[in-house]
Amino acid sequence: MSIGLSEDDSLFSCSIWRPQGKSYLFFTQFKAELKGAKMEYANAYSQTSEGGQRDVALKPEEFTVGDSTVSQTGKFRAELSKLTVIGRTRRDEL
């Protein structure tokens, strides 16, 4: 897992992945939720970049992105290797 924060502290990113890519262990479901932030971007991948290849995204119908969550749908084929989300923090102005 890796977590990052933008220079102005308004955006943060979180990536959860399997360093070796595919495994004989697999997820039958998944859900990531942001608390206190709004989901700006999310993507799920069936294969992570390896040996010069790019990440391979899941098909759009396999997962759904809401205001603060990303999760599998009924069409998910249990091939998750990486999940990336970017959230916008809520800022209170005085």
KALIN-V26388 format. One record per backbone hydrogen bond with DSSP energy under -0.5 kcal/mol. CO is the residue of the C=O (numbers start at 1). NH is the residue of the N-H. If there is no record, write none. Layout:
CO;NH / CO;NH
This chain:
2;15 / 4;13 / 6;9 / 10;89 / 11;6 / 12;87 / 13;4 / 14;85 / 15;2 / 16;83 / 17;19 / 18;21 / 20;22 / 30;72 / 32;70 / 34;36 / 36;90 / 38;88 / 41;86 / 43;84 / 44;58 / 45;81 / 45;82 / 47;56 / 50;53 / 55;57 / 56;46 / 56;47 / 59;62 / 60;63 / 61;75 / 62;73 / 64;71 / 67;39 / 68;34 / 69;66 / 70;32 / 71;64 / 73;76 / 81;18 / 82;45 / 83;16 / 84;43 / 85;14 / 86;40 / 86;41 / 87;12 / 87;89 / 88;38 / 91;93
